Every structure is written in C-alpha cells, then in structure tokens.
C-alpha cells in the first residue's frame, strides 16, 4: 500500500478517522478527570561559607586579599560546591524525611514521603533547588517548609567548626515555598494531545482496514460480481499449508473445472493475476500436480520475466532465447516427473518482452508443446488493465485469474477480467490464493430446493473448493 492508497482510504473513511480522534480525546479527558491530582512546590537553598574572607578595598574584589587569602576563598568556594551536591542527596534521604513525618505527624512511611522529594543543584552555582510533590497542595507546602528547616538544622549540627581547619558551610533559604503550589499532574493539555494523536492513529488504521476490506476480494460473491466468472478454487497459505496449496488444492481445482465444462480444460491455459503477490506460480504448480496425478502430460511455460516469478535462475536459456532464435525449444526444455512434465523457463525476456510474446514464434512454441502434451500451462505476468494484454492467449485457449484473498483489489480484478475476452481466450474462472483456514469464501446462498416429489427436502450444494482445510465448504 502506497501513500495514494492511504489518502484514498482516508477520503472514504474520514468518519472513522474523526471518530478515532474524538474517542481518543474523550478517553484522555475521562482518564484525566479520574486521575489523582498531584501538586508541587519549589524553594531554593544557598550553600554559604561562613569563614570566607571579605575584601576591604572598594576597587577590585581581590585588592584587599593576599595570596593566602585568595587561596582560602577558592578553597571555600570549591568546598561549598562539593557540599551542595552532598546536601542535595541528603534532602532526598529517608533520614530527613522521617524527621519531617514525626514533626508534622503525617502517619505515612518515610520512604513514601522521600519518593516525592527531588533536590538538584543548579549548574554552575551552589544553589540547591528543592521540589516536593504530593497529592495534597497544603501538605506539599508544609513538607517543603519543614524539610528545608530540618535540613538547615541538620547542616548546622553536621558542620561543627570546632577543631576544623576548613571553611564552615551552612544552608541559607533564599526563597520560600509559594503560597499556591502548582498542579503538575494530570496534565490536561498533554493528555488531550496524546489522546488525540493515538485516536488519530487508531482511526487511520480502521479507515485503511475498512477500505481494504471493502476494496479487496474475499468471497465467491465478489468474484462472480466483478468478473462474471465462477470461483473455481481457493488455495491455502503455502507457507503454512503446503499440502493444500500444492496437492489437494490442485485436485479440487481440476474437479471444479471439469464440473463446469464437460469438455474439460482447453489444450492451452494461461494463468495470470493482478499483482505479483497473487500466487500465479502456486496455481500453476497445483494444477500441474493434479493433472500429472490424473495421468496427463503437461508442459509449463514461464512467460513472466520478473525476478522471483517461479522461473529458473538468471543466465539459463529459456523462452526468450527460443523466440529470438538463439536456442531451440528442445534445448531449453527441462523434463521432470519421469518425463510427464516439461518446463520451459523464461530465459532472457528483458526489453520488449511483450513484442516477443505476441510474435508468431511464440504461438508456434505453444502449438509445438500442445502437439506433444495434453495441456500447456502458461504462467503469465500480472494484468492490471486494458493497456496490458495476454500476449500468449489466443482463440480456443482458456484463462485462469489468480487473486490473493483480501489482497487483490476489486478494481484490478474486474479490469483483468475485461482484458481476457479481448485476447480471444475464455475466462475459465478465478482462484483465490493465500486463503487462511478460518476463511469462508463460498457464498452461503448457493442452496437449492429439491423437487416437490422429493418431499420438499432442502439440499445444499457443496462447492468442491481447495480450501485451506482441505475439505469442502458450504
């Protein structure tokens, strides 16, 4: 999905986008209203040295200081900075918190009170910023004031100058707690912003999902309405259900085609899709194995030049060399399954591969293979609209469209179905690929009432579909 697809989904699902934003805002408002508010109050403490010499001159600040005094000033300032970090750590300790709890009679653990205390030193200063957060605005203010007073007392007792040679420091409150603590949570503006953003993402996801659900192929009814052709098979996810994708799936697909037309498969069947992920190679492989199991000889022509299309490695001669005359068909054909399967790899189909595939030489290759085999299966590149064509399809041939379950766009499948008749081939049906085990792709309206002479019993037609579970679905 590209940006254009997203914008298209937004245009079609703007109601979901708006609903997501409104839902996010409503939930954010509800959570904000239900949250317990928390208040914070902040004050500042200055770490001062009481033994710092004071200059006596009115000129330069260092005019009245000798070398020893200048060194003492430096040492005092350095010690004040070191003490500031220690005091900030002490303010967050449970020891001081316990003193505040006892003093205010709060009746809560000191650890709980300490969790709401933050003390930091402002860079390049000796100012300690003390912030107390609490669910109660009044208690936050009381705790901050009591903690600051207790810290001042604690420092006075700790920094006893008796017998000490270094400068003494003390804590000095420089700002009182504000009269009205600020509310720090919940933050209504932030909550609404986050709620709106998350709601937008939710709405966008729903809009994209809804657009894809409406615009992608998922049921038998979708297939019939878009193409006018029946759903003839539903292959499971190959990475999880390899047996269903390659064995039972092909047998059921072959049975469906036989039930649809008593004449069976045409000699040449072109398998194509609308996207590189539609599983064209898986359909060809499943049908090949089913035909071989039924005793038929099959030739597979890989006419898709894209890397990873199911052909062989780059540099190996194939269809491209045959069409340009650089190699013979017998030289590039690879036999397997005891000679019952012949595979013609793509070879070098770069450049004007469309012109090569439309050339008489290409039709001659198919005719030669059809002469020696019961069926020729052509793995073709995706067809996305009238500008594309089925270069190898012609009158009398059949065509199968592969469409990825909830991946193929409805518009592309309808456009591909319109291309088939222009080539002269008959659209045999559509095969859904990558169908999960729980998907029910068959239209439940496919039921009929028995004749009146049979008692009016209701019989259910079970379509023979290669579902992910390997069984039939009604």
N, C-alpha and C positions, 0 to 999 in steps of 0.2 A: 504494500500500500504506500503510495507516494503522497506528497503534500496536496495534490489536486484531489485525490480520493478523500483525504481528511476534510478539506474545505467543502467538498460535496456533501459529506456526511453531516457536517455542521449546519449547512443550509437546510438539509432535510430534517435534521433532528435538533433544531435550535430550542425546541420546547424542553427536551431532555437536558440540554446544556443549561438553560435558565433554571430548570428545576433543581439541577445539581447544585448550582450556586446558591439558590435560596435555601435548599436543605442544609448546605454547609454553614451558611450564616445562622440559620435557626438553631442548629446543634451547637454552634460556638456560643451563641447568646445564652442558650439553656445551660451549658456547662459553666459558663462564666457566672451566671446567676446562682448556680448551685454550689460553686466553689467557695471555700472558706477564705475570706479576705485576710491579707497579711499586710502589716504596717511596718515601716522602717523609720528610724530616727537616727541622725548622724551628728556627732560632735567631734571636736579636734583637741588634741593634747600636744603640748610643746615640750620637747625634751631639752631642758636647760642645764647648763653647768654653773654652779654657784661659786666656783673658785677661779673663774676666768678673770684675768687682769683687765682693767679698764684703762684705755689711753687717757692721758691728761691734757694733751695738746688739742687745739681746736682745728688744726690743719689736717694733714694726712693721718689716717687712722693708726698708722704704725709709727708716727713721730715720737710718741712717748714710750715706746717699748724697745727694750734691748733685745739681743739675740735670744737670751734665755727665756724672756717673757714671750717673745714671738713663738718660740718652740712650745711653750706651755699653752698658748692659745690654740695652736694647731692640734696638740695632743688632746686638749679638752673638746674641740670640735669633732675630732675623729672618734673620741670615746662616746660623745653624745650620739653620733650616728650609729655606732655599734649597739649602744644601749637602746636606741629607738627600735631596732629590729627585735631585740630581746623583749622589750616591753609589749610590742605588738603581739608576739607569741604568747606572752603571759596573760594578756587581756582575753585571749581565746581559750584559756585553760579552764578546767573544771574546778581548780582550786579557788580562783576568784569568783567563779560562778556560784560555788557553794556558799561563799560569804554573802553574796547578794541574795540568794534564796533564803538564808537564815535571817538576814536583815529585813527583807520585805515580807517574809512569811508566805512565800508563793506556793509551797506544798507541791513542788514538782522536782524531778531529779535534776541534779546539777548538769548532767550530760545533755539533757534536753534543752536547758537554757543555753549552754555553751554552743549548741548547734546553731543557734540563731545569732551568734556574735561573730562579727568579722572585723579584724583590725589590720590595717595596712599602713605602710609608711609611704608618704608621698615622695616620688622620685626627686633626688637632689636636695631633700630637706630633712629636718629632724622633727617633722610634724606627723603624729600618729592619727589616722582617721579611724574612728570607732563607729561602727554601724550595728544597731540592734534591730532584729526583725522578730515580730511577734503577732499572733492573731489579734491581740488587743492593742489598740493605739495607746491607751493610757499606760498599760503595762510596759510597752516598748519604751516609752519616755521615762518611766520610773526606773526601769532596769538600766538604761543608758546612763542616767544620772548617778545611780548607786554604784554602777561598775566603774565609772570614771573616778568617783570619790574614793572607792575602795582601792583602785589602782594607785592613786596618789598616796594614800596611806601606806600601801604595801611597798612602794618605792622608797618612801621616807625611812621605813624600817629596814629595808634591804641595803640602801646606800648610806650606811652609817659612816661618817667621816673620821671617826676616832681611829687613830693609828694608821690611816691610809695616806699614801703619798700621791695617788692620782686625784684628778679633779672629781668632785662630787657632782652627781646629776640628780635632777628631780623632774617630775611631771607637773606641768602647769596647764590647766584648762584654758584654752583660748577662745572657745565658742561653746555656748550652752546648747542643750537639745532644743529644737524648735518647739513652739507651743502646739503645733498641729503636725504630728507625724504624717508622712506621705504614704499613700497606699501603693504597694509595689506589685501585688497580685490579688486577684487575677487582672491581667492587662486586657481590658475590653477591646482596644484598638488592635492589639496584636492577635487576640483570639479571633476577632472577626476577619482579620486579614488572612490568617491561616485557614479558618473555616471556609472562607470564600474561595481560596486557592484550591484547597482539597475538593471542595464541591465542584469547582470548575473541571478539575481533572476527572472526577467521577462522572460528571455529565458528559464530558468529551468522550470518555471510554464507552459510556452507554450509547451515545449517539453513533459512534463508529461501529459498535457491535450491532446495533439495531439496523444500521444501514447495510452492513454486510449480510445480516440475517435476511433482510428483505431483498437484497440485490444479488444474492448468490443462490445457486441451485442446490436444493436439499431434498426434494421429493419427486415422486413419479409425476404428480400433477404439474410441477414446474417444468419437467422435461416435455410432457405432452403439449402443454400450453405454449411453450417457447418454440418448439421445433416441429410439432405436428407428427413426431415420430415416437415410437414406444421406448420405454426404458427396458432394455434387454439384459442388463447385468449390473451388478453392484459389487465391485471388488473391495476386499478389506484392506486395512493398512498393511503394506508389505513388510514393514519393519517389525510389526507385532504379530501378524497373521500371514506368514509367508505361504503356508499351505493353502489358505483360502485364496490368496492373491494369485497363486500360480497353478493350483491343481483343481480343486473343486469348483473354484470360480469360473475357470475356463469351460469346464464341462457343463455347468448350468447355463453359461452364456451361449454355448453351442446349442443346447436344448431349446433355449428361448428363440434363437434364430430359426431353428428347424420348425418349431411350433408356429412361428409367424408366417413362414412361406414353405409350402410343401416342396418347392424346388430346391430348398437349402441355400447354402452360401453360393454366391457367384464365384466364378473362377478367380477373379481379382477383387480383393477387398482392401481399400485404403483406410487406414486408421489415423485419425488426426484429432486435434483438440483445439482449445482456445488459448492455452497458456503452457509454458514449458513445464509446469508442475502438475499438469492434468493426468499424468500417468499413461501416456500413449504406449510407451515401451512395455509397461506392465500388462496392458490389454493385449498387445501383440504376443507377448510371451505366454499369457494364459490361454489365448485362443490357439496358439501353435501347439502347446502341450495337449490340449483337448483334441485337436484334430489328429495328432500323432497317436494318441491313445485310442482313437477311433479307427486307426489303421490307414490313415490318409497320408499322402506325401505332400509336404509343404515347402514352399520357397518364401523366404523372408527377405525383403529388400528394404534396407535402411536408407531412406531418402531424406534424412534430416541432417543437415550439415553442422548443426550446433554441437559444441563440446558437451559430453555427458548425455547425448541423446540416445545412447544404447548401442552405438556403433563400436567399432574396434578402435585400437589406438591410432593416433595420428602417424602418418607415414606409411600405412599399409594400403596397397592398391584396392580399389573398390569400384563402386558405380561411377564415380567421376571419371576414372581412367577409362572405363569401358565406353562411356559416352563421348569422350574426346579421341578415342581410337588408340590410346596408349596401352591398353591391355585388352585381353579377351574375356568374355563372360566366364568361360570355364576356368580361366587362370585365377580369377578373383573369388570365385565361389568357394565357400567353405562348408564342407559336409559334416554333419553331426547326427546323433541319434541313429547310428547304424545306417546312415545314408538316406534316412527318411526326411531329413530337414537339410535344406541348403540355405545358407545365409550369405547375402551379398552386402558387404559393409559399405559405408558411404564413400570412402576414399576421399579424394580431393574435390569437394563440391564448392569450394570458395569462389568468390567472384559472382558471375552471372549464373548461379546455380539454377535459378528459375528458368532461364532460357534453355539450359541443358536438359532439364526435366521435361520441358514442353517439346523437345525435339523429336522427330520421328525415330531417332535411335533409341530414345527412352522407351517408346511404345514397343519397339522391336524387342527390347530386353524383356519386357513383361510378357509379350507373346511367346518368346522362346522359353521362358520359365514356365508359363502356363501349359505349354505343349508337353512338358515332361513331369508336371506335378498336378495334383488335384486342385490345389489352391495356392495363390500367390498373395501374401500379406505384405502390404506396403506401409512402413512406418513413416508418416509424413510430418513435416513441420507444422506448427500451430497455424490455424486460420483465424484471423481476427476481424475480417470484414470483407466487403466487396472488392477492395483493392487486392486482397490476396486471392489465390486460386488454388485448386487442387491440380497441379500440373500433371500428375501421373494418372489421374482419374479420367475415365472416358465412358462412352456409352456401353451399357451392359455391365459395368463394374458396380460394386457396392461400396458403401462408405459407412464407417462407424465413427461416431463422435465420442471422445473421452472427455469427461467433465469431473473435476475434483469436487467431492462433497463439501458443501459450504465454502468453496474456494473459487469455483468458476463463476464469473459474473454472468448474470442473466442476459444482459445486452449482448455480450460477446458470443454466448451460445446461440442466441437467436440469429445473430449475424452470420455465424459459421454455418448454421442450418440453411440459410438462404444461398450460400455460395455453392453448396453441393449440387442442386439441380442444374446450375449454370454449367457445370462440368460434364453433364450428361450422365453422371452416376446416380444410383438410387440410394437414398438415405435409409440404411437398414435399422438404425436405432441409436440410442445413447447408452453409454456405460458410465456409471458413477464410480469413481475411484476414491481410495482412502476413506472408505466408509467405516466409522467406528462400530464396535459390536453392539452398542445400545441404540443405534440409529434405526428408525423405522421409515424407510424411504418409499414403501409401497402405498399407494392410495387406498385407504380403507373403504372407499365407495365401490371398489371392484367386487361387487357381490351380485348374484342374480337369483331370482326365484325359480324354482323348478316348475315344470308344467303342472296344470291343475290336476291331471290324472295321477300325479305322483303325491297327492295329498297336501300340496302347498308347502312342502318342506323347504327350508331355506338352505341352499348350498353355497359354500364360499369358494371362489376361485382363488387358489393359491398360486401366485406367480412363482415361476422357477427362477429365483434370483440367487446370484452368488453373493450372499451376504457375508458379513464378517464372521458370523457364527457358523457358516457352512450349511445352514438349513434354510427352509422356505419361510417366508414371512407373509402373513395375510394382510 
